Amino acid sequence: MRHWPLVLAGLVAWGCSERERSNPLDPLNPITHGAPTGFAAVTNRDTARLSWNPVDVSSLESYRLQRSVAGAPYEALASVAPNLTHFTDAPLNYDTRYVYTVQAITQFGESLPSPADTTVPGPHNFWVADFNGGGVSRLSYDGGHVLDQDQMQFNSPEAVAYQPGSSLVWVADYYARSVLGLDMALKEVTRVVLEGLPIELVLATTGNAVYILQRLPGLVIVVDDRGEILETIKTPGQVGIDGSLAFDPVTQSLWLGPAASTTDGSVYRLALDGAREWVLAATVPTMRRLAADPVNGGCWVATDSGVVRIAAEGTERRYVPEVQVWDVSVNAANGDCYFAGQVAAEERWQVGRIHGIAQDQVAIILDGTYDTLLRIQVLPGEGQRGFLTTQWSTGRLLRFDGDGMLMSRMDGFGFPLEFAVE
């Protein structure tokens, strides 16, 4: 094979030395470094879309794509016509590491390969609502690539939820006092205009109901997938800015807390198949967030003194009391509870997993490696699963596999962030 360092003499065809440096395939070009630029490999489910910037040289004959699978050596993937700058690779295997590069092929030889891009395909994507950044993003399964993004039509996206039955993405826009239902291209399909401020969105896993938690005044507003209001339920007192709502499909209940502020700690339950009456289920110390258990029923609560699990009948179990827990997320497939927080007596942040069935088993996945991990979203599936978290101190999203190995990081986000799984 002919490589550009071996055929620099051929660059004379482009003229003097200054013109050589302007040639995009010159290894000494300060911008391109002799390789195609803008290369990206982005997966959606089992498909990777490869794209790159066009190389503007008259001698271009084709582009050569190479691929490495699961750490194996690179192999030729495809030859692409010179007038194209994209290629689709499918089908791919889930949870497998794919690394891609592209080279320009000219009548004089082959360019240096582009910087490689790595991707891991999987059955889900992530949605992220960035309150301070004013945007909503759809991220790939590996958390390292943006599939879609909108930073124009939202004022203050406070919450996001994905509705599989209708393929709608619901976004609560706090200061705009509205909830938008968007299609997969982030185009508005429906809008619910509210009297108060929406702070939480919850989807019923049975049926197409969307539950909107509103403050000032405190209400739970139930809408269908067309945005039509079906019911309005008063909350037990006013709802604080940190209010958290969850739908429990096992007991057909809503869980709510805290009623006024995090120091209140009151957790309420409302049975949807009976009278619309909130029942005080438990009082916990300095509550932050809660998440329903879709496998066993009940809910998990993040508190300043660990994680509390509350059963439908009101019984409680407490875990990791030494950790100030900021967020909890439940694996919808097996009921495992993942938590993120700080060991109270130390400058050490943890991510852990509480086994959903054998509820006396706690595994610490991350311990002191990263700080200020304030949000977490676990992926559904059997066994110990991967998760997405946010690092407040850096404005960075971090995606880990089930063993706590870092898969990707993405900068440029604000806080607070809210996650949803597609």
JOVENWO-V364236 format. One record per residue. N is the residue number from 0. RES is the residue in one small letter. D_CENTER is the distance of its C-alpha to the mean C-alpha in Angstrom with 2 decimals. Layout:
n | res | d_center
N | RES | D_CENTER
N | RES | D_CENTER
This chain:
n | res | d_center
0 | m | 42.45
1 | r | 42.98
2 | h | 40.61
3 | w | 40.71
4 | p | 42.12
5 | l | 45.01
6 | v | 45.75
7 | l | 45.65
8 | a | 49.19
9 | g | 47.93
10 | l | 46.22
11 | v | 49.70
12 | a | 49.35
13 | w | 47.07
14 | g | 49.72
15 | c | 50.18
16 | s | 47.97
17 | e | 46.25
18 | r | 45.31
19 | e | 44.11
20 | r | 41.56
21 | s | 40.30
22 | n | 39.82
23 | p | 36.06
24 | l | 36.96
25 | d | 39.06
26 | p | 37.53
27 | l | 38.79
28 | n | 37.06
29 | p | 35.23
30 | i | 32.35
31 | t | 31.74
32 | h | 33.44
33 | g | 34.82
34 | a | 31.68
35 | p | 29.61
36 | t | 26.95
37 | g | 23.50
38 | f | 22.58
39 | a | 19.03
40 | a | 17.88
41 | v | 14.76
42 | t | 14.07
43 | n | 13.27
44 | r | 14.27
45 | d | 17.60
46 | t | 18.37
47 | a | 18.19
48 | r | 19.32
49 | l | 21.28
50 | s | 22.55
51 | w | 24.75
52 | n | 27.21
53 | p | 30.74
54 | v | 33.45
55 | d | 36.50
56 | v | 39.51
57 | s | 42.38
58 | s | 42.69
59 | l | 39.19
60 | e | 39.60
61 | s | 36.13
62 | y | 32.75
63 | r | 32.17
64 | l | 28.78
65 | q | 28.42
66 | r | 25.97
67 | s | 25.58
68 | v | 24.22
69 | a | 23.41
70 | g | 25.39
71 | a | 28.43
72 | p | 30.45
73 | y | 29.63
74 | e | 31.21
75 | a | 31.97
76 | l | 29.52
77 | a | 31.09
78 | s | 33.44
79 | v | 32.39
80 | a | 34.94
81 | p | 35.38
82 | n | 34.54
83 | l | 30.99
84 | t | 27.90
85 | h | 25.36
86 | f | 25.25
87 | t | 23.30
88 | d | 23.16
89 | a | 22.90
90 | p | 22.79
91 | l | 20.77
92 | n | 20.39
93 | y | 17.13
94 | d | 16.12
95 | t | 18.70
96 | r | 18.67
97 | y | 19.99
98 | v | 21.45
99 | y | 23.05
100 | t | 25.62
101 | v | 28.01
102 | q | 31.65
103 | a | 34.10
104 | i | 37.38
105 | t | 40.49
106 | q | 44.21
107 | f | 44.46
108 | g | 41.85
109 | e | 38.15
110 | s | 35.90
111 | l | 33.89
112 | p | 30.48
113 | s | 27.51
114 | p | 25.04
115 | a | 23.04
116 | d | 19.40
117 | t | 17.60
118 | t | 15.02
119 | v | 14.20
120 | p | 13.96
121 | g | 12.85
122 | p | 13.07
123 | h | 9.55
124 | n | 6.79
125 | f | 3.39
126 | w | 4.85
127 | v | 5.30
128 | a | 9.01
129 | d | 10.99
130 | f | 14.34
131 | n | 16.51
132 | g | 15.21
133 | g | 15.84
134 | g | 13.12
135 | v | 10.41
136 | s | 8.24
137 | r | 7.20
138 | l | 5.83
139 | s | 7.80
140 | y | 7.87
141 | d | 9.00
142 | g | 6.37
143 | g | 9.65
144 | h | 10.33
145 | v | 9.96
146 | l | 11.16
147 | d | 12.02
148 | q | 12.26
149 | d | 14.69
150 | q | 16.16
151 | m | 19.49
152 | q | 19.70
153 | f | 18.03
154 | n | 19.92
155 | s | 17.73
156 | p | 14.54
157 | e | 14.59
158 | a | 12.52
159 | v | 10.53
160 | a | 11.15
161 | y | 11.43
162 | q | 15.04
163 | p | 15.87
164 | g | 19.58
165 | s | 19.72
166 | s | 16.60
167 | l | 16.06
168 | v | 13.18
169 | w | 14.59
170 | v | 14.23
171 | a | 16.51
172 | d | 18.26
173 | y | 20.02
174 | y | 22.98
175 | a | 23.47
176 | r | 24.06
177 | s | 22.43
178 | v | 19.73
179 | l | 18.88
180 | g | 18.25
181 | l | 16.94
182 | d | 17.31
183 | m | 14.97
184 | a | 16.47
185 | l | 15.59
186 | k | 19.28
187 | e | 20.60
188 | v | 22.14
189 | t | 23.15
190 | r | 23.30
191 | v | 24.33
192 | v | 26.35
193 | l | 26.71
194 | e | 29.42
195 | g | 27.21
196 | l | 23.83
197 | p | 20.73
198 | i | 18.53
199 | e | 16.71
200 | l | 15.91
201 | v | 16.52
202 | l | 17.14
203 | a | 20.09
204 | t | 19.52
205 | t | 23.21
206 | g | 24.09
207 | n | 22.32
208 | a | 22.66
209 | v | 20.19
210 | y | 20.97
211 | i | 20.71
212 | l | 21.56
213 | q | 23.74
214 | r | 25.68
215 | l | 29.03
216 | p | 30.22
217 | g | 28.36
218 | l | 27.60
219 | v | 25.39
220 | i | 25.60
221 | v | 25.15
222 | v | 24.65
223 | d | 24.58
224 | d | 22.49
225 | r | 25.03
226 | g | 24.52
227 | e | 27.91
228 | i | 28.43
229 | l | 29.62
230 | e | 30.21
231 | t | 30.04
232 | i | 30.09
233 | k | 31.20
234 | t | 29.46
235 | p | 31.72
236 | g | 32.40
237 | q | 30.25
238 | v | 26.50
239 | g | 25.27
240 | i | 22.48
241 | d | 20.51
242 | g | 21.19
243 | s | 18.93
244 | l | 19.41
245 | a | 18.67
246 | f | 20.19
247 | d | 22.09
248 | p | 23.09
249 | v | 25.60
250 | t | 27.75
251 | q | 26.76
252 | s | 26.13
253 | l | 24.13
254 | w | 23.48
255 | l | 23.65
256 | g | 23.87
257 | p | 25.00
258 | a | 27.64
259 | a | 28.47
260 | s | 26.84
261 | t | 25.18
262 | t | 28.72
263 | d | 29.79
264 | g | 27.86
265 | s | 29.01
266 | v | 26.94
267 | y | 28.20
268 | r | 28.08
269 | l | 29.14
270 | a | 30.30
271 | l | 29.58
272 | d | 32.49
273 | g | 35.04
274 | a | 36.19
275 | r | 33.59
276 | e | 34.28
277 | w | 31.90
278 | v | 32.99
279 | l | 32.39
280 | a | 30.82
281 | a | 30.63
282 | t | 30.78
283 | v | 28.57
284 | p | 28.77
285 | t | 26.57
286 | m | 23.66
287 | r | 20.19
288 | r | 17.78
289 | l | 18.32
290 | a | 16.73
291 | a | 18.95
292 | d | 19.97
293 | p | 19.95
294 | v | 22.14
295 | n | 24.81
296 | g | 24.70
297 | g | 24.69
298 | c | 21.92
299 | w | 20.56
300 | v | 20.97
301 | a | 19.86
302 | t | 23.06
303 | d | 24.82
304 | s | 26.74
305 | g | 24.26
306 | v | 22.62
307 | v | 24.80
308 | r | 24.74
309 | i | 26.73
310 | a | 28.30
311 | a | 29.41
312 | e | 32.93
313 | g | 31.91
314 | t | 32.35
315 | e | 30.19
316 | r | 29.12
317 | r | 27.94
318 | y | 26.08
319 | v | 25.68
320 | p | 27.79
321 | e | 27.85
322 | v | 24.16
323 | q | 23.03
324 | v | 19.81
325 | w | 17.28
326 | d | 14.68
327 | v | 14.66
328 | s | 12.49
329 | v | 14.50
330 | n | 14.34
331 | a | 15.60
332 | a | 17.73
333 | n | 19.80
334 | g | 19.36
335 | d | 18.41
336 | c | 17.25
337 | y | 15.03
338 | f | 15.83
339 | a | 15.40
340 | g | 18.49
341 | q | 21.61
342 | v | 24.90
343 | a | 27.14
344 | a | 30.12
345 | e | 28.43
346 | e | 26.06
347 | r | 23.84
348 | w | 20.25
349 | q | 19.14
350 | v | 16.43
351 | g | 18.24
352 | r | 18.48
353 | i | 21.13
354 | h | 22.46
355 | g | 22.33
356 | i | 25.76
357 | a | 27.64
358 | q | 26.57
359 | d | 28.63
360 | q | 26.51
361 | v | 24.15
362 | a | 22.59
363 | i | 21.36
364 | i | 18.71
365 | l | 18.40
366 | d | 21.51
367 | g | 22.21
368 | t | 20.43
369 | y | 17.99
370 | d | 18.68
371 | t | 17.26
372 | l | 14.18
373 | l | 13.77
374 | r | 10.50
375 | i | 9.09
376 | q | 7.18
377 | v | 9.26
378 | l | 9.46
379 | p | 12.74
380 | g | 15.83
381 | e | 19.06
382 | g | 19.74
383 | q | 17.65
384 | r | 14.04
385 | g | 11.30
386 | f | 8.50
387 | l | 5.90
388 | t | 8.02
389 | t | 9.42
390 | q | 13.02
391 | w | 14.93
392 | s | 17.99
393 | t | 16.57
394 | g | 13.85
395 | r | 11.72
396 | l | 8.25
397 | l | 9.30
398 | r | 8.36
399 | f | 11.32
400 | d | 13.19
401 | g | 15.17
402 | d | 17.93
403 | g | 16.11
404 | m | 16.54
405 | l | 14.38
406 | m | 12.93
407 | s | 11.60
408 | r | 11.30
409 | m | 10.66
410 | d | 12.99
411 | g | 13.93
412 | f | 11.83
413 | g | 13.85
414 | f | 13.87
415 | p | 13.31
416 | l | 9.61
417 | e | 8.43
418 | f | 5.41
419 | a | 6.33
420 | v | 6.68
421 | e | 8.91
